[in-house]
Amino acid sequence: MTAVVEPTTADIAAEPGPLPGTRWAGARSAGSRWGAGALGIVAVIALWTVAGVFEWFRGTIPTPVAVLRAIGDQGGDFYATNVTPTVELALRGFLWGNGLAIVIALIVVIVPAVEGLATQLAIISYCTPLIAVAPIIQVAFAEVQTMIVFLAAISVFFTTMIGALSGLRSPKPAELDLVRVYGGGPFAQLLRVRVVAALPNTLAALKISAPAAVLGAVLGEFLSAPEQGIGPAMILAQQAAEIPQVWAIALIAGVIAGVGYAVIAVVARFVERWARGERAW
């Protein structure tokens, strides 16, 4: 009989652990990224200030102080009234466009014969200018809000479909064969392997889709001119030649898009850890 040797305390202590300084190296790397980002923001604000003080481009670039003053003058009620409808329509377009893109990507994996049609549809949605699509949608749908939601949805469709499809096809053949050996079919492979493997690529596409949905909604408001929203507010400021107000509204729209990107990025960080089998928290 072969004797079973139990590991001693000395053996366990002698096992290699994390390299010294690995955690500190990760912290330094994260700190350098944050530092580079902060430095970039400071540089942009400094260049913006110089352009405003010296009235570059015929004074169409106000200083950051003038923009902040315009935000204060307009007040919170102004932005609550105009930002809320835009955010609501952008969110609806985000959900519709991304949901449809993910569903079509799943169908392509299950039924590969429809890949050509789905890919052509995605390319058409990406290459067709929104300005050319808007009048057609406006004629097809009587409601202005429907057109805005459609433009926000079409702005995110291509990116999410391609990201989800590439993620669903990323598993290695050995991983799929393992499910097949245990009696699983295409649906079991899809649920147990492909969906988990597709999470990183899909979430990366969703991060890009958040600002794109806001842009699509604002463009839709520019073209349809509803009573309230970021688009109409910006049009009125342009007509009144209130340059700081135009920049203020555009800055608020950019902040909204950045918040959407940041929220999905935080969610993606924990979901990707879970997909790799690591602790999410």
SEZA-308870 format. One record per residue: residue number from 1; x, y, z of N, C-alpha, C, O in turn. Coordinates in steps of 0.1 Angstrom, whole numbers, plus 2048, in hexadecimal, padded with zeros to 3 digits. Layout:
BEGIN
nr/nc1/nc2/nc3/cac1/cac2/cac3/cc1/cc2/cc3/oc1/oc2/oc3
NUM/X/Y/Z/X/Y/Z/X/Y/Z/X/Y/Z
...
END
This chain:
BEGIN
nr/nc1/nc2/nc3/cac1/cac2/cac3/cc1/cc2/cc3/oc1/oc2/oc3
1/808/7F4/800/800/800/800/809/80D/800/814/80D/806
2/804/816/7FA/80B/823/7F9/807/82C/805/7FB/82E/807
3/811/830/80C/80E/839/818/80A/847/813/810/84C/80A
4/800/84C/81A/7FB/859/817/802/863/820/801/862/82C
5/809/86C/81A/811/876/822/809/883/823/806/889/819
6/805/887/82F/7FE/893/832/808/89F/831/813/89E/837
7/804/8AA/82B/80D/8B5/82B/80E/8BB/839/804/8BC/840
8/81A/8BE/83C/81D/8C4/849/81B/8D3/849/81A/8D9/83E
9/81C/8DA/855/81B/8E8/856/827/8EF/84E/825/8F9/848
10/832/8E8/84F/83E/8EE/848/83C/8EE/839/840/8F7/832
11/836/8E3/834/834/8E2/826/82A/8EC/821/82C/8F2/816
12/820/8EE/829/816/8F8/825/81C/906/825/819/90E/81C
13/824/909/82F/82B/916/830/834/918/825/837/923/820
14/83A/90D/81F/844/90E/815/83E/910/807/845/913/7FD
15/830/90E/806/82A/90F/7F9/82B/91E/7F4/82A/927/7FC
16/82D/920/7E7/82E/92D/7E2/821/935/7E3/817/92F/7E0
17/822/941/7E8/816/949/7E9/817/955/7DF/81F/955/7D6
18/80F/95F/7E1/810/96A/7D8/81D/971/7D9/823/972/7E4
19/822/975/7CE/830/97C/7CE/82F/988/7D6/825/990/7D5
20/83A/98B/7DE/83A/997/7E5/839/9A4/7DC/840/9A5/7D2
21/831/9AD/7E0/830/9B9/7D9/826/9B9/7CE/823/9C3/7C7
22/81F/9AC/7CB/816/9AC/7C0/80A/9B5/7C3/805/9BC/7BA
23/805/9B5/7CF/7FA/9BD/7D3/7FD/9CC/7D1/7F6/9D4/7CC
24/80A/9CF/7D6/80E/9DD/7D5/810/9E1/7C6/80D/9ED/7C3
25/815/9D8/7BE/816/9DB/7B0/809/9DE/7A9/807/9E7/7A1
26/7FE/9D6/7AD/7F1/9D9/7A8/7EC/9E6/7AD/7E5/9ED/7A5
27/7EE/9E9/7B9/7EA/9F6/7BE/7F1/A02/7B7/7EB/A0C/7B4
28/7FE/A00/7B5/805/A0B/7AD/800/A0C/79F/7FF/A17/79A
29/7FD/A01/799/7F8/A01/78B/7EA/A09/78B/7E8/A11/782
30/7E1/A05/795/7D4/A0C/795/7D6/A1B/798/7D0/A24/792
31/7E0/A1E/7A1/7E3/A2C/7A4/7E8/A34/798/7E4/A40/796
32/7F0/A2D/790/7F6/A34/784/7EB/A37/77A/7EB/A41/773
33/7E1/A2E/779/7D6/A30/770/7CD/A3B/774/7C9/A44/76C
34/7CA/A3C/781/7C2/A47/787/7CA/A54/785/7C4/A5E/782
35/7D7/A53/788/7DF/A60/786/7DF/A65/778/7DE/A71/776
36/7E0/A5B/76F/7E0/A5F/760/7D3/A65/75C/7D2/A6F/755
37/7C8/A5F/761/7BB/A65/75E/7B9/A73/764/7B3/A7C/75E
38/7BD/A75/771/7BC/A82/777/7C4/A8C/770/7C0/A98/76E
39/7D0/A88/76C/7D9/A91/764/7D3/A95/757/7D4/AA1/753
40/7CC/A8C/750/7C6/A8F/744/7BA/A99/746/7B9/AA2/73E
41/7B2/A97/750/7A7/AA0/753/7AC/AAE/756/7A7/AB8/751
42/7B7/AAF/75E/7BD/ABC/761/7C2/AC3/754/7C0/ACF/752
43/7C8/ABB/74B/7CE/AC1/73F/7C2/AC6/736/7C3/AD1/730
44/7B7/ABE/735/7AC/AC3/72D/7A6/ACF/733/7A3/AD9/72B
45/7A4/AD0/740/79E/ADC/746/7A7/AE8/744/7A3/AF3/741
46/7B5/AE6/745/7BE/AF1/743/7BD/AF6/734/7BD/B02/732
47/7BD/AED/72B/7BC/AF1/71D/7AF/AF8/71A/7AE/B02/713
48/7A4/AF3/720/797/AF9/71F/797/B07/724/792/B10/71E
49/79D/B09/72F/79E/B17/736/7A6/B20/72D/7A1/B2C/72B
50/7B1/B1C/727/7B9/B24/71F/7B1/B28/712/7B1/B34/70E
51/7AA/B1E/70C/7A2/B21/700/797/B2B/703/794/B33/6FB
52/791/B2A/70F/786/B34/713/78C/B41/716/785/B4B/712
53/797/B42/71D/79C/B4F/720/7A1/B57/714/79E/B63/713
54/7A7/B50/70B/7AD/B57/6FF/7A3/B57/6F3/7A6/B5B/6E8
55/796/B52/6F6/78B/B53/6EC/78F/B4C/6DF/78D/B52/6D4
56/793/B40/6E0/796/B38/6D4/789/B35/6CC/77E/B35/6D2
57/78A/B33/6BF/77E/B30/6B7/773/B3B/6B9/768/B38/6BA
58/778/B47/6B9/76F/B53/6B9/766/B53/6C5/75A/B57/6C5
59/76B/B4F/6D0/764/B50/6DD/759/B46/6DF/751/B47/6E8
60/759/B3B/6D7/74F/B31/6D8/752/B27/6E3/74B/B1D/6E6
61/75E/B28/6E9/762/B1F/6F4/762/B27/701/76B/B2F/703
62/758/B25/70A/758/B2D/717/762/B26/720/766/B1B/71F
63/765/B2D/72B/76E/B28/735/766/B1E/73E/75A/B1F/73E
64/76D/B15/745/765/B0C/74E/75E/B13/758/753/B0F/75C
65/763/B1F/75D/75C/B26/767/74F/B2C/762/744/B2C/769
66/74F/B30/755/743/B35/74F/738/B2A/74D/72C/B2C/74F
67/73D/B1E/74A/734/B13/748/72E/B0F/756/722/B0D/757
68/736/B0F/760/730/B0C/76E/727/B17/772/71D/B14/779
69/72A/B23/76F/721/B2E/773/713/B2C/76B/709/B2F/771
70/714/B28/75F/708/B26/757/6FF/B1B/75D/6F3/B1B/75E
71/706/B10/762/6FF/B05/768/6F8/B0A/775/6EC/B07/778
72/6FF/B13/77D/6F8/B18/789/6ED/B21/785/6E3/B21/78C
73/6EE/B29/77B/6E4/B32/777/6D7/B2B/772/6CC/B2F/775
74/6D9/B20/76B/6CE/B19/766/6C6/B11/771/6BA/B10/771
75/6CE/B0D/77B/6C7/B07/787/6C4/AF8/785/6C4/AF3/77A
76/6C2/AF2/791/6BF/AE4/791/6B2/AE0/78A/6B1/AD5/784
77/6A8/AE8/78C/69B/AE5/785/69C/AE5/776/695/ADC/770
78/6A4/AED/771/6A5/AED/762/6AB/AE0/75D/6A6/ADA/754
79/6B5/ADB/764/6BB/ACE/760/6B3/AC2/763/6B2/AB9/75C
80/6AB/AC3/76E/6A2/AB8/772/697/AB7/768/693/AAC/764
81/693/AC2/762/688/AC2/759/68C/ABD/74B/685/AB6/744
82/698/AC0/747/69D/ABD/73A/6A6/AB0/739/6A6/AAA/72F
83/6AC/AAD/744/6B5/AA1/744/6AD/A95/746/6B0/A8A/740
84/6A3/A95/74F/69C/A89/752/695/A83/746/696/A76/744
85/68E/A8A/73D/688/A83/731/693/A7D/728/691/A72/723
86/69E/A84/726/6A9/A7E/71E/6AF/A71/724/6B1/A68/71C
87/6B1/A71/731/6B6/A65/737/6AD/A5A/736/6B1/A4E/733
88/6A0/A5D/738/696/A52/737/695/A4C/729/695/A40/727
89/695/A55/71F/695/A4F/711/6A2/A48/70D/6A1/A3E/706
90/6AD/A4D/712/6BA/A47/70F/6BA/A39/716/6BF/A2F/710
91/6B5/A38/722/6B5/A2B/729/6AC/A21/722/6AF/A15/721
92/6A0/A26/71D/697/A1D/716/69E/A18/709/69D/A0C/705
93/6A5/A21/702/6AC/A1D/6F6/6B7/A13/6F9/6BA/A0A/6F1
94/6BE/A16/704/6C9/A0D/708/6C4/9FF/70B/6CA/9F6/706
95/6B9/9FE/712/6B3/9F1/715/6AE/9EA/708/6B1/9DE/706
96/6A7/9F1/700/6A2/9EA/6F4/6AD/9E6/6EA/6AD/9DB/6E5
97/6B6/9EF/6E7/6C1/9EC/6DE/6CA/9E1/6E3/6CD/9D8/6DB
98/6CE/9E2/6EF/6D7/9D7/6F4/6D0/9CA/6F6/6D6/9C0/6F3
99/6C3/9CB/6FB/6BC/9BE/6FC/6BA/9B7/6EF/6BC/9AB/6EE
100/6B6/9BF/6E4/6B5/9B9/6D7/6C2/9B4/6D2/6C2/9A9/6CC
101/6CD/9BB/6D4/6DA/9B7/6CF/6DE/9A9/6D6/6E3/9A1/6CF
102/6DC/9A8/6E3/6E0/99C/6EA/6D8/990/6E5/6DD/985/6E4
103/6CA/992/6E4/6C2/988/6DF/6C6/983/6D1/6C6/977/6CF
104/6C9/98C/6C8/6CD/988/6BB/6DA/980/6BB/6DC/977/6B4
105/6E3/985/6C4/6F0/97E/6C5/6EE/96F/6CA/6F4/966/6C5
106/6E5/96D/6D3/6E2/960/6D8/6DC/958/6CD/6DF/94C/6CC
107/6D3/95D/6C5/6CC/956/6BA/6D7/952/6B0/6D6/947/6AB
108/6E0/95B/6AD/6EB/957/6A3/6F3/94B/6A8/6F7/943/6A0
109/6F6/94B/6B5/6FE/93F/6BA/6F6/932/6B9/6FB/928/6B6
110/6E9/933/6BC/6E1/927/6BC/6DD/923/6AD/6DD/917/6AA
111/6DB/92D/6A5/6D7/92A/697/6E1/932/68E/6DF/93D/68A
112/6ED/92C/68B/6F7/933/684/6F3/937/676/6F9/940/670
113/6E8/931/670/6E4/935/663/6E0/943/662/6E0/949/657
114/6DB/94A/66D/6D6/957/66C/6E1/962/66E/6DF/96E/66F
115/6EE/95D/66F/6F9/966/672/6FA/971/668/6FC/97D/66B
116/6F9/96D/65B/6FB/977/650/6F1/982/651/6F4/98E/650
117/6E4/97E/653/6D9/988/654/6DB/991/660/6DA/99D/65F
118/6DF/98B/66C/6E1/993/678/6EC/99D/676/6EC/9A8/67B
119/6F7/998/671/703/9A1/66F/700/9AC/665/704/9B7/668
120/6F9/9A9/65B/6F5/9B4/651/6EC/9BF/658/6EE/9CB/656
121/6E3/9BA/660/6DA/9C3/667/6E2/9CC/671/6E0/9D8/672
122/6EC/9C6/678/6F4/9CE/681/6FC/9D8/67A/6FE/9E4/67E
123/702/9D4/66E/70B/9DD/667/702/9E9/661/707/9F4/661
124/6F6/9E6/65C/6EE/9F0/657/6EA/9FA/662/6EA/A06/660
125/6E7/9F5/66E/6E3/9FE/679/6EF/A07/67D/6ED/A12/682
126/6FB/A02/67B/707/A09/67F/70B/A14/674/710/A1F/677
127/70A/A10/668/70F/A18/65D/705/A23/658/708/A2D/653
128/6F8/A20/65B/6EE/A2A/656/6EE/A36/65F/6ED/A35/66C
129/6EF/A42/65A/6EF/A4E/662/6E2/A50/66A/6D7/A4E/664
130/6E3/A54/676/6D7/A56/67E/6CE/A61/678/6C2/A61/679
131/6D5/A6B/673/6CD/A76/66D/6C5/A72/661/6BA/A77/65F
132/6C9/A67/65A/6C2/A62/64F/6B6/A59/654/6AC/A58/64D
133/6B8/A52/65F/6AE/A49/664/6A3/A51/66B/697/A4D/66B
134/6A7/A5C/672/69D/A63/67A/690/A67/673/685/A64/678
135/691/A6D/667/684/A70/660/67B/A64/65D/66F/A65/65E
136/681/A59/659/679/A4D/657/672/A48/663/667/A45/663
137/67A/A48/66E/674/A44/67B/669/A4E/67F/65F/A4A/685
138/66B/A5A/67D/662/A65/681/654/A63/679/64A/A65/67F
139/655/A5F/66D/649/A5C/665/643/A4F/669/636/A4F/66A
140/64B/A45/66C/645/A38/670/63E/A38/67E/634/A32/680
141/644/A40/687/63F/A41/694/63A/A4F/697/641/A59/695
142/62E/A50/69B/628/A5D/69E/62E/A64/6AA/62F/A70/6AB
143/631/A5C/6B4/636/A61/6C1/645/A65/6BF/64D/A5E/6BA
144/648/A71/6C4/656/A76/6C4/65F/A6D/6CD/66A/A6A/6C9
145/65A/A69/6D8/662/A62/6E2/666/A54/6DC/671/A4F/6DE
146/65D/A4E/6D4/661/A41/6CD/66D/A43/6C4/675/A3A/6C4
147/66D/A4E/6BC/678/A50/6B3/685/A52/6BB/690/A4D/6B7
148/685/A59/6C6/691/A5C/6CE/696/A4F/6D4/6A2/A4C/6D4
149/68D/A46/6D9/691/A39/6DF/697/A31/6D4/6A0/A29/6D6
150/691/A31/6C8/696/A29/6BD/6A4/A2D/6B9/6AD/A25/6B7
151/6A7/A3A/6B9/6B4/A3F/6B5/6BE/A3B/6C0/6CA/A38/6BD
152/6BA/A3C/6CD/6C3/A38/6D7/6C6/A29/6D6/6D1/A24/6D9
153/6BC/A21/6D3/6BD/A12/6D2/6C6/A0E/6C6/6CF/A06/6C8
154/6C4/A15/6BB/6CD/A12/6AF/6DB/A16/6B1/6E4/A11/6AA
155/6DD/A20/6BA/6EB/A24/6BD/6F3/A1A/6C4/6FF/A1A/6C4
156/6ED/A11/6CB/6F4/A07/6D4/6F3/9F9/6CE/6FA/9F0/6D3
157/6EB/9F7/6C4/6E8/9E9/6BF/6F5/9E2/6BA/6F8/9D7/6BE
158/6FC/9E8/6B1/707/9E2/6AA/712/9DE/6B4/717/9D3/6B4
159/716/9E7/6BD/721/9E5/6C6/71E/9D9/6CF/726/9D0/6D1
160/712/9D9/6D5/70E/9CE/6DE/70D/9C1/6D7/711/9B7/6DD
161/707/9C1/6CB/705/9B4/6C4/713/9AE/6C1/715/9A2/6C3
162/71C/9B6/6BC/729/9B0/6B8/731/9AC/6C5/737/9A1/6C5
163/730/9B4/6CF/737/9B0/6DC/731/9A3/6E2/739/99A/6E6
164/724/9A2/6E2/71E/996/6E8/721/98A/6DF/723/97F/6E4
165/720/98C/6D2/723/980/6C9/731/97B/6CA/733/96F/6CA
166/73A/984/6CA/748/980/6CC/74B/979/6D9/753/970/6DA
167/744/97E/6E4/745/978/6F1/73F/96A/6F1/745/961/6F7
168/734/968/6EB/72D/95B/6EB/735/951/6E3/734/945/6E5
169/73E/955/6DA/746/94C/6D2/754/94B/6D8/75D/944/6D2
170/757/951/6E3/764/951/6E8/768/944/6F0/774/942/6F1
171/75F/93B/6F5/763/92F/6FC/76C/926/6F4/76A/925/6E7
172/775/91F/6FA/77D/916/6F3/776/909/6F0/76C/906/6F7
173/779/902/6E5/772/8F6/6E2/772/8EB/6ED/768/8E4/6EF
174/77D/8EB/6F5/77D/8E1/700/773/8E4/70A/76D/8DA/710
175/76F/8F0/70D/765/8F4/716/757/8EF/711/74F/8EA/719
176/755/8F1/704/748/8ED/6FF/747/8DE/6FE/73D/8D8/700
177/753/8D7/6FB/753/8C8/6FB/750/8C2/708/74A/8B8/709
178/755/8C9/713/752/8C4/720/743/8C3/723/73E/8B9/729
179/73C/8CE/71F/72D/8CE/721/727/8C3/719/71D/8BC/71D
180/72C/8C1/70D/726/8B7/704/729/8A9/709/720/8A0/708
181/734/8A6/70F/737/899/715/72E/896/720/72A/88A/722
182/72A/8A0/728/720/89D/733/712/89D/72E/709/89D/737
183/710/89D/721/702/89C/71C/6FB/8A9/719/6EF/8A9/716
184/702/8B4/719/6FC/8C1/717/6FC/8C4/708/705/8C1/701
185/6F1/8CA/704/6F0/8CE/6F6/6F4/8DD/6F3/6FA/8E3/6FC
186/6F0/8E3/6E8/6F3/8F1/6E5/6EE/8FA/6F0/6F4/904/6F3
187/6E2/8F8/6F5/6DC/901/6FF/6E4/900/70C/6E6/90A/712
188/6E8/8F4/710/6F0/8F3/71C/6FE/8FA/71A/703/900/723
189/704/8F8/70E/710/8FF/70C/70E/90E/70C/717/916/711
190/703/913/707/700/921/707/6FF/927/715/704/931/719
191/6F7/920/71E/6F5/925/72B/700/923/734/703/92C/73C
192/708/918/733/712/915/73D/720/91A/739/728/91C/742
193/722/91C/72C/72F/920/728/72F/92D/720/736/937/724
194/727/92E/716/728/93A/70D/723/947/714/72A/951/712
195/718/946/71B/713/952/721/71D/958/72B/71F/964/72C
196/723/94F/733/72D/953/73D/739/959/736/73F/964/73A
197/73E/953/72B/749/958/724/747/965/71D/750/96D/71A
198/73A/967/71A/736/973/712/735/980/71B/734/98B/716
199/735/97E/728/732/989/731/73D/995/730/739/9A0/72F
200/74A/992/72F/753/99D/72E/751/9A5/722/751/9B2/722
201/750/99F/716/74E/9A6/709/741/9AD/709/740/9B9/704
202/737/9A7/70E/72A/9AE/70E/729/9BA/717/724/9C4/713
203/72F/9B9/723/730/9C4/72C/738/9CF/726/735/9DB/728
204/743/9CC/71F/74B/9D6/719/744/9DE/70E/745/9EA/70D
205/73B/9D6/707/733/9DD/6FD/728/9E6/704/725/9F0/6FE
206/723/9E1/70F/719/9E9/716/71E/9F6/71B/718/A00/71C
207/72B/9F6/71F/732/A02/724/732/A0D/719/72F/A18/71B
208/735/A08/70D/735/A11/701/727/A16/6FE/725/A21/6F9
209/71D/A0D/700/70F/A10/6FC/709/A1B/705/700/A22/700
210/70D/A1C/711/707/A26/71A/709/A34/714/6FE/A3B/713
211/715/A39/711/716/A46/70B/70F/A47/6FD/709/A51/6FA
212/710/A3C/6F6/709/A3C/6E8/6FA/A3E/6E9/6F4/A45/6E1
213/6F4/A38/6F3/6E6/A3A/6F5/6E2/A48/6F8/6D8/A4D/6F3
214/6EA/A4E/701/6E8/A5C/704/6E9/A65/6F8/6E1/A6E/6F5
215/6F4/A62/6F0/6F6/A6A/6E3/6EA/A68/6DA/6E6/A72/6D3
216/6E5/A5C/6D8/6DA/A59/6CF/6CE/A60/6D4/6C6/A66/6CB
217/6CB/A61/6E1/6BF/A67/6E6/6C0/A76/6E4/6B6/A7D/6E0
218/6CC/A7C/6E6/6CD/A8B/6E4/6CC/A8E/6D6/6C6/A98/6D2
219/6D2/A86/6CD/6D0/A89/6BF/6C2/A88/6BA/6BD/A90/6B2
220/6BB/A7E/6C0/6AD/A7D/6BD/6A5/A89/6C1/69B/A8D/6BA
221/6A8/A8E/6CD/6A2/A9B/6D1/6A5/AA7/6C8/69D/AAF/6C6
222/6B1/AA7/6C3/6B5/AB2/6BA/6AC/AB1/6AD/6A8/ABB/6A8
223/6A9/AA5/6A9/6A2/AA4/69C/693/AA5/69E/68C/AA9/694
224/68E/AA1/6A9/680/AA1/6AB/67A/AAC/6B3/66F/AB0/6B3
225/683/AB3/6BB/680/ABF/6C3/674/ABD/6CC/66A/AC3/6CA
226/675/AB4/6D6/66A/AB3/6E0/66A/ABF/6E9/672/AC8/6E8
227/660/ABF/6F2/65E/ACB/6FA/669/ACC/704/66D/AD7/708
228/66E/AC1/70A/678/AC1/714/683/AB7/711/680/AAD/70A
229/68F/AB9/716/69A/AB0/713/6A7/AB8/712/6A7/AC4/710
230/6B2/AB1/711/6BF/AB7/710/6C0/ABD/702/6C5/AC8/700
231/6BB/AB6/6F8/6BB/ABC/6EA/6B4/AC9/6E8/6BA/AD2/6E4
232/6A8/ACA/6EC/6A1/AD7/6EB/6A7/AE2/6F3/6A8/AED/6EF
233/6AC/ADE/6FF/6B2/AE9/708/6BF/AEE/701/6C1/AFA/702
234/6C6/AE5/6FA/6D2/AEA/6F3/6CF/AF2/6E7/6D6/AFC/6E4
235/6C4/AEE/6E0/6C0/AF6/6D4/6BC/B04/6D8/6C0/B0E/6D2
236/6B4/B06/6E3/6B0/B13/6E8/6BC/B1B/6EC/6BD/B27/6EA
237/6C6/B15/6F3/6D2/B1C/6F7/6DA/B21/6EB/6DF/B2C/6EB
238/6DA/B19/6E0/6E1/B1D/6D4/6DA/B28/6CD/6E1/B32/6C9
239/6CD/B28/6CD/6C6/B32/6C6/6C7/B40/6CE/6C7/B4A/6C8
240/6C9/B3F/6DB/6CB/B4B/6E3/6D9/B4F/6E4/6DC/B59/6EA
241/6E2/B48/6DD/6F0/B4B/6DD/6F6/B4B/6EB/6FF/B53/6EE
242/6F1/B42/6F3/6F7/B40/701/701/B35/700/6FE/B29/704
243/70D/B38/6FD/718/B2E/6FB/71B/B27/708/71C/B1B/707
244/71C/B2E/713/71F/B26/720/714/B1C/723/716/B11/728
245/707/B20/720/6FC/B17/723/6FD/B0B/71A/6FA/AFF/71E
246/700/B0D/70D/702/B01/704/70C/AF8/709/70A/AEB/70A
247/718/AFD/70E/722/AF5/713/71E/AEE/720/721/AE2/722
248/716/AF5/728/712/AEF/735/709/AE3/732/70A/AD9/739
249/6FF/AE5/729/6F6/ADA/726/6FE/ACE/720/6FB/AC2/724
250/707/AD1/717/70F/AC6/711/718/ABF/71C/71A/AB3/71B
251/71D/AC7/725/725/AC1/730/71C/AB8/739/721/AAD/73D
252/710/ABC/73C/707/AB3/744/704/AA7/73C/704/A9C/742
253/702/AA8/72F/6FF/A9C/727/70C/A92/727/70A/A86/728
254/718/A98/727/724/A90/728/725/A89/735/729/A7D/736
255/722/A90/740/722/A8A/74D/719/A7E/74E/71C/A74/754
256/70D/A80/749/703/A75/749/708/A69/742/707/A5E/747
257/70E/A6B/736/714/A60/72E/71F/A59/736/720/A4D/736
258/727/A61/73D/732/A5C/745/72E/A54/750/734/A4A/754
259/723/A59/757/71D/A51/762/718/A43/75E/71B/A39/764
260/711/A43/752/70D/A36/74D/718/A2D/74A/718/A21/74D
261/723/A32/744/72F/A2A/742/735/A25/74E/739/A19/74F
262/736/A2E/759/73C/A2A/765/734/A1F/76D/73A/A16/772
263/727/A20/76D/71F/A17/774/721/A09/76E/722/9FF/775
264/720/A08/760/722/9FB/75A/730/9F6/75C/732/9EA/75D
265/73A/9FE/75C/748/9FA/75E/749/9F4/76C/750/9EA/76E
266/743/9FA/776/744/9F4/784/73D/9E6/784/742/9DD/78A
267/731/9E5/77E/72A/9D8/77E/733/9CE/776/734/9C3/77A
268/739/9D2/76B/741/9C9/763/74D/9C4/76B/751/9B8/769
269/752/9CC/773/75E/9C8/77B/75B/9BC/784/763/9B3/785
270/74F/9BD/78B/74C/9B2/794/747/9A5/78C/749/99A/790
271/73F/9A8/781/73A/99D/779/746/995/773/745/989/772
272/750/99C/76E/75B/995/767/763/98D/772/768/982/76E
273/764/992/77E/76A/98A/788/762/97D/78B/768/972/78C
274/755/97E/78C/74D/973/78E/74E/969/782/74F/95D/784
275/74F/96E/776/750/965/76A/75D/95E/76A/75E/952/765
276/768/963/770/775/95D/771/776/954/77D/780/94D/77F
277/76B/953/785/76B/94A/791/772/951/79D/775/94A/7A6
278/774/95E/79C/77A/965/7A7/76F/96B/7B0/763/96B/7AD
279/773/96F/7BC/76A/976/7C5/766/983/7BF/76F/98B/7BC
280/759/986/7BE/754/992/7B8/756/99E/7C2/757/9A9/7BD
281/756/99C/7CF/757/9A7/7D8/764/9A6/7E0/766/9AE/7E9
END
